[in-house]
Amino acid sequence: MCGIAGFTHRGRPAPAGRIQAVTQSIHHRGPDQWGVHEAPDCSLGAVRLRIIDLAGGEQPIYSADHGTVIVFNGEVYNHNELREELKSLGRKFHSRSDTEVVLQGFLQWDIGVFEKLRGMFGVALWTESNKRLVLARDRMGIKPLYLFRNGSDLYFGSELKAILGHPEVPRNFSKQGLNAYLSLNYIPAPHSMIDGITKLAPGHWLEWVQGRERSGPYWQLRFAPRSDMKLDAAKEELDSLLRSAVKEHLISDVPLGIWASGGVDSTTVLHYASQVSSQQLKTFSVSFQGRSFDESPWFREVAAKYATDHHEFDLNPDRDLAATVEQIPFFSDEPSADAGALPVWYLSKMTRQHVTVALSGEGADELFGGYYTYLADKYASWMRRVPRPLRAAGLSLANLLPVSDEKISFEYKAKRFLTGSLLDPHEAHLYWNGTFTPAQRVELLTPGWGAGLYPPPSYQTFEELDQHWYLPDDILYKCDRMSMAHSLEVRPPLLDHRLVEFAARLPEHFKVNGSQLKFILKSLMRGKVPDSVLDRKKEGFDIPAHDWFRTALKPLLHDTLTPKAIREMGIFREGAVEAVLKAHDRRQANYGYHLWGLLMLFLWKKQWNAVTS
């Protein structure tokens, strides 16, 4: 695992020390080794976390004639298989590194190499003879890649800070990015929170030759549910795919562990890992002792069943939460409105004390229909048959329910469900995963900033929408930034593209069957993992934000969202923000997740000096 950075400087020398500075800005992604390549028209840099071929694989890596150079972030799980194929074609190797496999594959197949890779990556290749820069990102967007076009030059980096390290890059807020953030809790590619800085889309390549740009997809997921698919045959195929994916993701030359929540996704990963590994596995979990949503009974049961070397961290308000929250904006690059960033921070920190690589269960909810929002979508379609005035009256009655301090209580779900029933289906689905409704954004933002979120493209299913937007730009984004802040590599085997393509062929009732979520996955795992894991209520991996913003995090919140700070930002109506704060403090409403997003936005602006005028 590594971080990469670079820029072209056509026809002029690079500023002295620039590539070294932007590369060092992402040192936490790869503290074991760093290197740069400086040429008359292009500079590249990489920081490396040694995972495969500890003695070799130093970056950048060059072709035999030094005409092509690569910097690479990620892992290629089929690199041994590809190395043998390339050797048969006459290619010579000098290391066991997967990065060298990508380089030799590029020399053999050009951009055709990317569709052959199984893994997660952001990569840059420079060919001196034709002044050609080629970038690519993995299929699912597990690894990030930011871009900035500066006239005839292109800047890129694994993190936003590698681009903001160029003083000529303006730091102006993006209106589109802001509106996406406030409604979705994340900013979907290609946009970012900084105007002019974009993200390379997952599964895409980009070519930059002396200011001329060309790009396209090397992989596109087709959602084509097969109505003739039989459940038993599908389960057999899924079993084989899971075994193969987990086995490949266990390849490592350094200590490795598994994140275990006690839920079906992480337990599935642990189950298959235990079948293909001869080593005692290490597991890592976060508990919330004394809270109704604490998952420790389940992950302890799972750890005992598989006899793992288990480690856990109890996250409670006695920790110095405020100090940790204030560190997140530096590492998150863009503001992270997902409150789950906090437990992932602590989980990553603990895990890194024992191992360098961890496997996680990300992706199963999007692939197999695991979110309660999918049930809400179904129930809301029935609710919309009720006349709108009656639905609005129901919401008014729900607003009379007493406010709970629980993470996601009945009253909170009831109010959000009824609010969503008043929106159109796409808007409602996005709202249930996000925070502010369009009407609330209009009320919150000053004139000129309420530009509105562009409508999402047309999708056949909400799972498809979540795989294109929510998964890469919220779930995977959060996991990458919080884990790499602690120099920890996290691998999601459930996002092997063969599994993703399989899930896209499943009929809908294999995913959501009646009121049962992840039907096929749970059916497959029945008898393999404890029934308690399969039958338990799903818990989101985040914090009790409603409660903590009335207690442990209240001082930080009010010291940050001050009237002066609101006026200086110039984006929000002072009275509207104060109304949200007061309603939450007085227990008139639960705005914990709304306030997390606002808090992180203000802390982020302070960290990065973003400009709003």
Summary of the structure (lengths in Angstrom):
residues: 613
radius of gyration: 24.0
end to end distance: 37.9
largest distance: 73.9
contacts: 2123
relative contact order: 0.12
helix: 44%
strand: 17%
